[in-house]
Amino acid sequence: MKKWIPVWAIVLIPLFSIGTVWLRLKIIRTTYAIHEVDQSLAKIRREKEQLLVRVAALRSPKRLESLARHQFGLAQPRSGQVVYLQPSSSLKN
């Protein structure tokens, strides 16, 4: 007696096989995309840290004082150049 394969099995087995391969490929593509995003995020974080260090260096009081003295020709004010202001009574309201 000859065994026969049902028609639905002939249709479903290749369909499931194709579906499985498609899902695996989709998973691989998604994994690569996630990896690329992780690398980009790490690069951006490194750049942020470098920029924060640069901002801190640019804001340092020693650097600002050096710029004021050498580039702009500024100096510490003499005692006669300092003016102290009192808040006016109209601003206290």
Secondary structure, DSSP 8 states (H G I E B T S, - for coil): ------HHHHHHHHHHHHHHHHHHHHHHHHHHHHHHHHHHHHHHHHHHHHHHHHHHHHT-HHHHHHIIIIIS------GGG-------TTT--
